[in-house]
Structure formats: C-alpha cells, structure tokens
Amino acid sequence: MEIMAAVRAQRRSPLLQVVKSVVATVAAWLLSVLVIPDGPPPVFAAIAALLVVQPSLNQSFLKGIERSIGVLIGVVIASLLGLALGSASWVILVAVAVALLGAWAFKMTPGTTNQVGISALLVLALGAATPDYALIRVVETALGALIGFVVNLALVPPVAVAPAHARLDALGEEIAATMERLAAALETPQTYAQREELLLTARLMRPMRDQAQAAIDDAADSLALNPRSRRHRGELKEIRGLLERFSPVVTQVLGMTRAFYDRYNDELSEESAVIGIAEQLRRAAHDVRLALRLTGSASAPAVTTTLPALTTPYTVVTPTGDHWILIGALLEDLRRIHDEVTGEA
C-alpha cells in the first residue's frame, strides 16, 4: 500500500499538461533533426523540452535556465575529462563524480546538480567527447528548452486565480461560522465536550489560512510572464489584500475561543455583557461575508445588508465576579477584529 502511495497521486495531472509535454517533446526532436541533421539522436533536446513544460510559464522559464546551465557545465566537464583521460568506462564514473562534487561546491540547486551529473554521464556514455560534440549538445538543449517554453506559452497558459479565490472563500466562511458558533456558546451553558469541540473546530482555521496563502502564491506564479495576466492581476491583488486582513482575525477568533474554553463557568451565559458580545460576533460574521462579497466572490453567502454591521457603538455593562477577566479579553479581541474586517487597522 505504501509503495502504491509513493508512485500514484491522489488526482491525475490535467490532460492539457500531458498533451503539452507530448507536443513539446515531439517538436523538439523533429526540429533538432532538421537543424542538426548529421549527428546522434537529439536526446538532450527531447529531455529538455519534456522537463521545461511546467504548470506555469514562470516555472517553465526557470526550469529552462536550470536545464541549460546544468547541461552546459556537465558537457564541458565531460568533454575536458574525455579529451584528457580517454573514453574508458572508469572515466565516465570520474566525470559524474567530478560533476556532482563541483555542483555541490558551487551551491547549485538539486535540479541543476542532477542535470550536471546526467549530462556528463550521457556525453561520455554516447561515446563522443569532442569540442564540436559538446557544442552541439548545448545548442540542442537550448533549442529543446526554448521549444518547451513556447509550447507552454502557446497552448493556453494556465491561470490559477480561481483556486486562490475558492480557498479564500472557504477561509472567510469558516471564520464567520466560527464566530457564530462562539456566539451561540456564549449564550447557552456548555458541556466540557461541547467546549472541546468548539476549540478543535476553531483550530481548523489555521491550516485553511495556510492553504489560502499557498494558493495565492501559486496564482502569483501562474501570472508571471503570462500574456493573460493583465485582466487577473487586479483580482489577485484584492484576494491577497483580503487574506492579509483575515489572517489576524483568525488569531483573534482563536484567542476568543481559547479564552472562553479556559475561563468558562455555567453562570457566564447570564451576564448581559456576554450576550452583547455574542451579538457583536454575529455582526462580525456578517462583515466577514460582506468582505467576501466585495471581492467579487460568486460562492460567498448572501448577506442581509451591504453595510458593515460592526459600526454600532456597544456599551459594556459592568460584569460581576471574575467574569470581567474573560469579558475584557473578548472585548479587546473583538475590537481588533472590527479594525481588521472594516479595514480600519
């Protein structure tokens, strides 16, 4: 079971990505044969094109640079050692070792390091270590990388803004739902199990926030060098800005939930100040959903009004006993939530 999990993904890659890889590999092979008719099969060009086709144009560009530099260094090392030591089998091993150690010494990326070693191995294993052969392999690799980038550019460059919007919508709705659950818990006596469930559920906001941030980073990467990016940059800017406002809110809501969990007692729901805080939390949930609506989210739940609800002044009644500690903490977090959600921070 673990072996299958290591070789199989939970979801298939997009079919378009596979098609682009096939087209780029075939085109690189055929064009290299036309440009360099007399020579060995254009293995370097095909491999470069295959590796360069990435989910985004920015990744394709970087992979092309990484691939080309790795091949250049590996070919030069193999050619020099081949000319100096000959074509014996042990020279291949020496060339690979020198290539990998040299890449490590210059702090190259793992991808570039592997490419240096593979290139040195292929050059000597194919039995040709002349300066002309080395130059042809470098040109062939650059040609394959260029073809891979062009194919990725021509066949519908992917834009990942929609998944980022969906992640932000899910986070915003969970923040609002957590506020409403906390409001309900403040108004009614809670068992220990209910308080445990409330706290555990609230903690789900943290991974959702991280997922939203990762999705936004992927969206920004998909727009880099993308000719379709102009009409999406404004939307991504709004999404990123809203996440920056929501991130502190996640911390504040978690803090309110934890304070309620730690300092709860059965008389808490009888405090008039607590009832007022519950109402303010529902208003805050409304404003979170309103903020989602203002970013153009089609999946954001409908709100009853398009005006912020956390604008009505709230007068706190003096609490009794030790409840003032919890109420004070809840009010301070509520103030911070108000500042972030309404953009007044």
ZILINCOR-V924250 format. One record per residue. N is the residue number from 0. RES is the residue in three letters. BURIAL is + if it has 9 or more other C-alpha atoms within 8 Angstrom, else -. Layout:
n-><N | N>
res-><RES | RES>
burial-><BURIAL | BURIAL>
This chain:
n-><0 | 1 | 2 | 3 | 4 | 5 | 6 | 7 | 8 | 9 | 10 | 11 | 12 | 13 | 14 | 15 | 16 | 17 | 18 | 19 | 20 | 21 | 22 | 23 | 24 | 25 | 26 | 27 | 28 | 29 | 30 | 31 | 32 | 33 | 34 | 35 | 36 | 37 | 38 | 39 | 40 | 41 | 42 | 43 | 44 | 45 | 46 | 47 | 48 | 49 | 50 | 51 | 52 | 53 | 54 | 55 | 56 | 57 | 58 | 59 | 60 | 61 | 62 | 63 | 64 | 65 | 66 | 67 | 68 | 69 | 70 | 71 | 72 | 73 | 74 | 75 | 76 | 77 | 78 | 79 | 80 | 81 | 82 | 83 | 84 | 85 | 86 | 87 | 88 | 89 | 90 | 91 | 92 | 93 | 94 | 95 | 96 | 97 | 98 | 99 | 100 | 101 | 102 | 103 | 104 | 105 | 106 | 107 | 108 | 109 | 110 | 111 | 112 | 113 | 114 | 115 | 116 | 117 | 118 | 119 | 120 | 121 | 122 | 123 | 124 | 125 | 126 | 127 | 128 | 129 | 130 | 131 | 132 | 133 | 134 | 135 | 136 | 137 | 138 | 139 | 140 | 141 | 142 | 143 | 144 | 145 | 146 | 147 | 148 | 149 | 150 | 151 | 152 | 153 | 154 | 155 | 156 | 157 | 158 | 159 | 160 | 161 | 162 | 163 | 164 | 165 | 166 | 167 | 168 | 169 | 170 | 171 | 172 | 173 | 174 | 175 | 176 | 177 | 178 | 179 | 180 | 181 | 182 | 183 | 184 | 185 | 186 | 187 | 188 | 189 | 190 | 191 | 192 | 193 | 194 | 195 | 196 | 197 | 198 | 199 | 200 | 201 | 202 | 203 | 204 | 205 | 206 | 207 | 208 | 209 | 210 | 211 | 212 | 213 | 214 | 215 | 216 | 217 | 218 | 219 | 220 | 221 | 222 | 223 | 224 | 225 | 226 | 227 | 228 | 229 | 230 | 231 | 232 | 233 | 234 | 235 | 236 | 237 | 238 | 239 | 240 | 241 | 242 | 243 | 244 | 245 | 246 | 247 | 248 | 249 | 250 | 251 | 252 | 253 | 254 | 255 | 256 | 257 | 258 | 259 | 260 | 261 | 262 | 263 | 264 | 265 | 266 | 267 | 268 | 269 | 270 | 271 | 272 | 273 | 274 | 275 | 276 | 277 | 278 | 279 | 280 | 281 | 282 | 283 | 284 | 285 | 286 | 287 | 288 | 289 | 290 | 291 | 292 | 293 | 294 | 295 | 296 | 297 | 298 | 299 | 300 | 301 | 302 | 303 | 304 | 305 | 306 | 307 | 308 | 309 | 310 | 311 | 312 | 313 | 314 | 315 | 316 | 317 | 318 | 319 | 320 | 321 | 322 | 323 | 324 | 325 | 326 | 327 | 328 | 329 | 330 | 331 | 332 | 333 | 334 | 335 | 336 | 337 | 338 | 339 | 340 | 341 | 342 | 343 | 344>
res-><MET | GLU | ILE | MET | ALA | ALA | VAL | ARG | ALA | GLN | ARG | ARG | SER | PRO | LEU | LEU | GLN | VAL | VAL | LYS | SER | VAL | VAL | ALA | THR | VAL | ALA | ALA | TRP | LEU | LEU | SER | VAL | LEU | VAL | ILE | PRO | ASP | GLY | PRO | PRO | PRO | VAL | PHE | ALA | ALA | ILE | ALA | ALA | LEU | LEU | VAL | VAL | GLN | PRO | SER | LEU | ASN | GLN | SER | PHE | LEU | LYS | GLY | ILE | GLU | ARG | SER | ILE | GLY | VAL | LEU | ILE | GLY | VAL | VAL | ILE | ALA | SER | LEU | LEU | GLY | LEU | ALA | LEU | GLY | SER | ALA | SER | TRP | VAL | ILE | LEU | VAL | ALA | VAL | ALA | VAL | ALA | LEU | LEU | GLY | ALA | TRP | ALA | PHE | LYS | MET | THR | PRO | GLY | THR | THR | ASN | GLN | VAL | GLY | ILE | SER | ALA | LEU | LEU | VAL | LEU | ALA | LEU | GLY | ALA | ALA | THR | PRO | ASP | TYR | ALA | LEU | ILE | ARG | VAL | VAL | GLU | THR | ALA | LEU | GLY | ALA | LEU | ILE | GLY | PHE | VAL | VAL | ASN | LEU | ALA | LEU | VAL | PRO | PRO | VAL | ALA | VAL | ALA | PRO | ALA | HIS | ALA | ARG | LEU | ASP | ALA | LEU | GLY | GLU | GLU | ILE | ALA | ALA | THR | MET | GLU | ARG | LEU | ALA | ALA | ALA | LEU | GLU | THR | PRO | GLN | THR | TYR | ALA | GLN | ARG | GLU | GLU | LEU | LEU | LEU | THR | ALA | ARG | LEU | MET | ARG | PRO | MET | ARG | ASP | GLN | ALA | GLN | ALA | ALA | ILE | ASP | ASP | ALA | ALA | ASP | SER | LEU | ALA | LEU | ASN | PRO | ARG | SER | ARG | ARG | HIS | ARG | GLY | GLU | LEU | LYS | GLU | ILE | ARG | GLY | LEU | LEU | GLU | ARG | PHE | SER | PRO | VAL | VAL | THR | GLN | VAL | LEU | GLY | MET | THR | ARG | ALA | PHE | TYR | ASP | ARG | TYR | ASN | ASP | GLU | LEU | SER | GLU | GLU | SER | ALA | VAL | ILE | GLY | ILE | ALA | GLU | GLN | LEU | ARG | ARG | ALA | ALA | HIS | ASP | VAL | ARG | LEU | ALA | LEU | ARG | LEU | THR | GLY | SER | ALA | SER | ALA | PRO | ALA | VAL | THR | THR | THR | LEU | PRO | ALA | LEU | THR | THR | PRO | TYR | THR | VAL | VAL | THR | PRO | THR | GLY | ASP | HIS | TRP | ILE | LEU | ILE | GLY | ALA | LEU | LEU | GLU | ASP | LEU | ARG | ARG | ILE | HIS | ASP | GLU | VAL | THR | GLY | GLU | ALA>
burial-><- | - | - | - | - | - | - | - | - | - | - | - | - | - | - | - | + | + | - | + | + | + | + | + | + | + | + | + | + | - | - | + | + | - | - | - | - | - | - | - | - | + | - | + | + | + | + | + | + | + | + | + | + | + | + | + | + | + | + | + | + | - | + | + | - | + | + | + | + | + | + | + | + | + | + | + | + | + | + | + | + | + | + | - | - | - | + | - | - | - | + | + | + | - | + | + | + | + | + | + | - | - | + | + | - | - | - | + | - | - | - | + | + | + | + | + | + | + | + | + | + | - | + | + | - | - | - | - | + | + | - | - | + | + | - | - | + | + | - | + | + | + | + | + | + | + | + | + | + | - | + | + | + | - | - | - | + | - | + | + | + | - | + | + | + | + | + | + | + | + | + | + | + | + | + | + | + | + | + | + | + | + | + | + | + | + | + | - | + | - | - | - | - | - | + | + | - | + | + | - | + | + | - | - | + | - | - | + | + | - | + | + | + | - | + | + | - | + | + | + | + | + | + | + | - | + | - | + | + | - | - | + | + | - | + | + | - | + | + | + | - | + | + | - | + | + | + | + | + | + | - | + | + | + | + | + | + | + | + | + | + | - | - | - | - | - | - | + | + | - | + | + | + | + | + | + | + | + | + | + | + | + | + | + | + | + | + | + | + | + | + | + | + | - | + | - | + | - | - | + | - | - | - | - | - | - | - | + | + | + | - | - | - | - | - | - | - | - | + | - | - | - | + | + | - | + | + | - | + | + | + | - | + | + | - | + | + | + | + | + | + | + | - | - | ->
